[in-house]
Amino acid sequence: MSLSDEERRSLEELERDLASTDPDLAYELRSGRPRGAVARTVLGSLAVLAGFVMVIAGIITQLVVLGVLGFLLASGGAYWLLAGTSLRRSTKPHDDGPAP
């Protein structure tokens, strides 16, 4: 089902409005590639899953090298996935001045 001329014009107008008000979002939607935290989450999760698959394949085939590479890939993916999150407590510097 195709769009009518009026619907097509309305859609193009909405596109122009989006591009003028939020150019970053418009670029992200046009490119179709995840950016920032979304990309980190997706790619990190895929690396972890691929690493686990490699570890299991290494166990099944009894190839130690494949299992080790899978473990390294899963570990690297987990690190990359969690590197963007702040797991450390935010600490405020203490005032180490003299006590009254």
C-alpha positions as a Markdown table, in Angstrom:
| # | Residue | x | y | z |
|---|---|---|---|---|
| 1 | Met | 0.0 | 0.0 | 0.0 |
| 2 | Ser | 1.6 | 3.2 | -1.1 |
| 3 | Leu | 1.3 | 6.7 | 0.5 |
| 4 | Ser | -0.9 | 9.4 | -1.0 |
| 5 | Asp | 0.7 | 12.7 | -2.1 |
| 6 | Glu | -0.7 | 14.4 | 0.9 |
| 7 | Glu | 0.7 | 11.8 | 3.3 |
| 8 | Arg | 4.1 | 11.9 | 1.6 |
| 9 | Arg | 4.3 | 15.7 | 1.9 |
| 10 | Ser | 3.2 | 15.4 | 5.5 |
| 11 | Leu | 5.9 | 12.8 | 6.2 |
| 12 | Glu | 8.6 | 15.0 | 4.5 |
| 13 | Glu | 7.5 | 18.0 | 6.5 |
| 14 | Leu | 7.9 | 15.9 | 9.7 |
| 15 | Glu | 11.3 | 14.8 | 8.6 |
| 16 | Arg | 12.4 | 18.4 | 8.0 |
| 17 | Asp | 11.1 | 19.4 | 11.4 |
| 18 | Leu | 12.9 | 16.6 | 13.1 |
| 19 | Ala | 16.2 | 17.4 | 11.3 |
| 20 | Ser | 15.9 | 21.1 | 12.3 |
| 21 | Thr | 15.0 | 20.5 | 16.0 |
| 22 | Asp | 17.2 | 17.4 | 16.7 |
| 23 | Pro | 19.9 | 16.8 | 14.1 |
| 24 | Asp | 21.7 | 14.1 | 16.1 |
| 25 | Leu | 18.5 | 12.0 | 16.3 |
| 26 | Ala | 17.8 | 12.6 | 12.7 |
| 27 | Tyr | 21.3 | 11.4 | 11.7 |
| 28 | Glu | 21.0 | 8.4 | 13.9 |
| 29 | Leu | 17.6 | 7.4 | 12.4 |
| 30 | Arg | 18.9 | 7.9 | 8.9 |
| 31 | Ser | 22.1 | 5.9 | 9.4 |
| 32 | Gly | 20.3 | 3.0 | 11.0 |
| 33 | Arg | 23.4 | 2.2 | 13.1 |
| 34 | Pro | 23.3 | 2.2 | 16.9 |
| 35 | Arg | 25.5 | 4.8 | 18.5 |
| 36 | Gly | 26.9 | 5.4 | 21.9 |
| 37 | Ala | 25.5 | 3.3 | 24.8 |
| 38 | Val | 23.2 | 1.3 | 22.6 |
| 39 | Ala | 26.1 | 0.2 | 20.4 |
| 40 | Arg | 28.2 | -0.6 | 23.4 |
| 41 | Thr | 25.4 | -2.7 | 24.9 |
| 42 | Val | 24.6 | -4.5 | 21.7 |
| 43 | Leu | 28.1 | -5.2 | 20.5 |
| 44 | Gly | 29.3 | -6.2 | 24.0 |
| 45 | Ser | 26.4 | -8.6 | 24.5 |
| 46 | Leu | 27.1 | -10.2 | 21.1 |
| 47 | Ala | 30.8 | -10.6 | 22.0 |
| 48 | Val | 29.9 | -12.3 | 25.3 |
| 49 | Leu | 27.5 | -14.6 | 23.5 |
| 50 | Ala | 30.0 | -15.4 | 20.8 |
| 51 | Gly | 32.6 | -16.1 | 23.4 |
| 52 | Phe | 30.4 | -18.5 | 25.2 |
| 53 | Val | 29.6 | -20.3 | 22.0 |
| 54 | Met | 33.3 | -20.6 | 21.3 |
| 55 | Val | 34.0 | -22.0 | 24.8 |
| 56 | Ile | 31.2 | -24.6 | 24.4 |
| 57 | Ala | 32.5 | -25.5 | 20.9 |
| 58 | Gly | 36.0 | -25.8 | 22.3 |
| 59 | Ile | 34.7 | -28.2 | 25.0 |
| 60 | Ile | 32.8 | -30.3 | 22.5 |
| 61 | Thr | 35.7 | -30.5 | 20.0 |
| 62 | Gln | 38.3 | -30.7 | 22.8 |
| 63 | Leu | 40.3 | -27.9 | 21.3 |
| 64 | Val | 41.9 | -25.9 | 24.2 |
| 65 | Val | 42.9 | -23.0 | 21.9 |
| 66 | Leu | 39.2 | -22.5 | 20.8 |
| 67 | Gly | 38.1 | -22.5 | 24.4 |
| 68 | Val | 40.7 | -20.1 | 25.5 |
| 69 | Leu | 40.0 | -17.7 | 22.6 |
| 70 | Gly | 36.3 | -17.9 | 23.5 |
| 71 | Phe | 37.0 | -17.1 | 27.1 |
| 72 | Leu | 39.1 | -14.1 | 26.1 |
| 73 | Leu | 36.4 | -12.9 | 23.7 |
| 74 | Ala | 33.6 | -13.3 | 26.4 |
| 75 | Ser | 35.8 | -11.5 | 29.0 |
| 76 | Gly | 36.6 | -8.7 | 26.6 |
| 77 | Gly | 33.0 | -8.3 | 25.6 |
| 78 | Ala | 31.9 | -8.2 | 29.2 |
| 79 | Tyr | 34.5 | -5.6 | 30.0 |
| 80 | Trp | 33.5 | -3.5 | 27.0 |
| 81 | Leu | 29.8 | -3.9 | 28.0 |
| 82 | Leu | 30.4 | -2.8 | 31.6 |
| 83 | Ala | 33.1 | -0.2 | 30.9 |
| 84 | Gly | 30.5 | 2.5 | 30.1 |
| 85 | Thr | 28.6 | 2.0 | 33.4 |
| 86 | Ser | 29.9 | 3.5 | 36.6 |
| 87 | Leu | 30.2 | 0.6 | 39.0 |
| 88 | Arg | 32.3 | 2.6 | 41.5 |
| 89 | Arg | 30.8 | 4.7 | 44.1 |
| 90 | Ser | 31.0 | 8.4 | 43.6 |
| 91 | Thr | 33.2 | 9.6 | 46.4 |
| 92 | Lys | 33.5 | 13.2 | 47.4 |
| 93 | Pro | 36.9 | 14.4 | 48.5 |
| 94 | His | 37.2 | 14.7 | 52.3 |
| 95 | Asp | 38.2 | 17.9 | 53.8 |
| 96 | Asp | 41.4 | 16.9 | 55.6 |
| 97 | Gly | 41.9 | 20.2 | 57.2 |
| 98 | Pro | 42.8 | 20.6 | 60.9 |
| 99 | Ala | 40.1 | 19.6 | 63.4 |
| 100 | Pro | 38.7 | 22.4 | 65.6 |
